[in-house]
């Protein structure tokens, strides 16, 4: 945890060369890459011995945040304001950054945030705002279901167990 905090505090905003106070929502890939949101764009930091090697993954007027790596490290799911409301998007990534344009994950008009990916590609996320926020699961085949039936208070930040059998 101390290493992560040090990395985020020492993060250099690649487009300015200045220290970035805006690194948010860190997510580690299995191969050691770190994805963060910096001033509305997603960036990846490759593990290296020398200077940090930052690669911009998204850019533009939309605010992109909350990256979550796929188990195989080939894509990032994230929340973006590119649509009418914050919704879930995915972008394929390679060694040099994005491979192709980001794509919307679902077709809901509701707010969707806080993605968490399981090994099998299932996506747990939050749909809705405030006290109406609920955890949903989207399977790799595109089918979706609300995880809980409880209606008291918001449900936030789902996290898969390492074996993908449970969600906290």
N, C-alpha and C positions, 0 to 999 in steps of 0.2 A: 504494500500500500504506500509506503514512503517513497519507493521508486516511482510509482505512478504519479504521485503528487509532484515530485521533483520534475518529472518529464513535462507535466502540464504547466507548471510554473515557469519552466525554462523554454517552453515552446516558442519558436520564432515564427512569426507570421511570414510565410514564404513570399508573399507578394510585396512586403515592405522591408523585410530584414529586421524589423523591430520586434521586441518582446511582445507576445500576444497575451492580453489579459482575458481574452474571450474563448479560450479552448474549453469546449463543453462536451459532455456525454461520451467519455472515452469507451472504446470497445476494442478488445484484443482479438486478433485472429489466431488460430492454432499455430501458425507459422511465425508468430511474433510481431506481425504488423499491427500498428495502432491506428484506429480511425477516430477522428474527432471532428466536431463542428467548430469552425472558426469564422466568426462574423457572417454566418448564414450559408457558408459553403462547407462541404465535406472534404477533408484532407486525410491522406494516409501517410504514416511515417514508417518507412522500411527500417528493419533492424540494421544497424551498421556499426562499425567500429569507430569511424571518424565522425565527421559532421553529420547532423541530422539530414536525412533525405526526405523532404516533404513532397508529396504529389497531390495536386488538386484533383478531386474526383468530380465535383459538381461546381457549377458557377451560374450566375445570373441573378435576376431580381427575386426569385423565390428564396425563402429562408429554409435551408435544409439542416436537419438536426437528428439526434437520437439514432446514430448508425447501429446496426446489428449485423454481424458477419454470418454468412452461411457456414455450415460445418466444414465444407471443403474450401472455404476461402475464395470462392470465385465470384461472390456477389455480396453487396451490402443492401439491406433493407433499411429504410429511413423514413422519417416524417418530413414532408415538404409542404410549403404553402403555395405550390405551383397551381393548385386547383382553386375551387371556390372556398375551401376550408382546409385546415391541415389534414393531410391524408397520407397513406402509406405508398411508397414508391420503392423500386428496386433498380439497381444498376449493376451490371456485370463489371468486374474489375480484373485487371491483369497486372503484370509487373510494372507497367508504365502508367497505370491509372484506369480510367473508365474505358470500357469496350462497348461502344454504342451509346445510345441515349437512354436516360432513365425511363422506366415504364411504370404506370400505375399498377398497383397490385390488386385492388378491388374496385368495384363500381359503385359502392355506397356513397351517398352524398353526405353522410355523417362525418363528424370529426373522428379521425383515426390516428392514434399516436402510440408510442412506447412499445415498439416491436421487440419480440424475443424469439429467436429461431431455435428449433430443435434439430437434432442430427438428421432426422428424416425429412427435413424441409418444412415441417409444420410451423406455422407462425402464430404465436400468441400475441395479442395486441389489445389496446383499449379503444373502444368505440363509444363516442358520446362525450358530453361535457359535464363538469361539476359533479353534482350528486347523481347524475344519470350515467356516469362513466361506467362501462361494464367490460369485463374481459371476454374476448371472443377468440376462437381458434379457427385458423384457415389451414386446411390440409393441402398437400401438394397438388391434388386433383382440382382445387378451386372451391371445394365445398366448405361452407362456414357454419359454425354454430356458436351460440352464446354458451360460455362455459358454466356460468352460475345462474341461479334463478332468484337469488337474494336481491331485494330491492331497498336495502337500508344502507345508504352511504355509497360513496364512490369506490370503485375498484381500480387500483393503479399498479403499474410496473410489474407485469407478470414475468416470471423467470422459470425456465424449464429446469428440471433436475438433470444431472449429467446423463442419465440413461434415457431421457425423453419420456418417461412414463408419468411424470407428475408436473404440475405447475404450482408454484407458490405465488 
